Amino acid sequence: MSVTTRARASAPDEPAGSTPTVEPDSEPTVHRGEPWFARLGRFSVRRRRTVIVLWIVAALAAAPLALTLTGALSGAGWEAQGSTALKVRDELRQDFPGVPAEAAIVVVRQDVPIAEDSSGLAGVVAALADAPGAAAVADPLQMPPDAGLISPDGVTAMIPVDLEAEVDADRPESAGELIDYVGDLDLPPGTIAEVTGEW
């Protein structure tokens, strides 16, 4: 810590030529340490070759690990093999062979049980046949009860919609078109419809 001092002028009653009195400032100036980013940057500049060699060694050491990563991931690196999501996808493909696991699901809920009045659900299914981004629509009213597309309380139904896509990367765009379309549907009072799914 360094202390800055200043000389005080001689008082008028002090003899001429006397040594001025030295007083410390009321607040000493403290030089704080530099941020560690600045020190790290200065170290990297001074020892460029060392830093470059260390990065090359680290990259070479990590290369074998990167080669094994493709075996653990698939789908452009977004799916972990053996994950719960993939198990559910396999079950969906087994239970609903006519509908891809990547299909969008339009969830329809109405105040009146579907068994008493299915007109709201039937209207949504009919409208989805012409929806942009939809390649095929599964009608839950035509599926057997054990398919599970209608909830046990009978007021909610799931409508699987196969999305138009030449490649998987096209699915999000088709899903966006479907979401906008369903959001603009004119539904009967007491009926709501939302889109969900994995794409």
Secondary structure as UniProt FT lines:
FT   STRAND          5..7
FT   TURN            12..13
FT   TURN            16..17
FT   STRAND          22..24
FT   HELIX           36..46
FT   HELIX           48..72
FT   STRAND          73..74
FT   TURN            75..78
FT   STRAND          79..80
FT   TURN            81..82
FT   HELIX           84..95
FT   TURN            97..98
FT   TURN            101..102
FT   STRAND          104..110
FT   TURN            114..116
FT   HELIX           119..128
FT   TURN            129..130
FT   TURN            132..133
FT   STRAND          134..137
FT   TURN            140..142
FT   HELIX           145..147
FT   TURN            152..153
FT   STRAND          156..163
FT   HELIX           168..170
FT   HELIX           171..183
FT   TURN            189..190
FT   STRAND          191..197
//
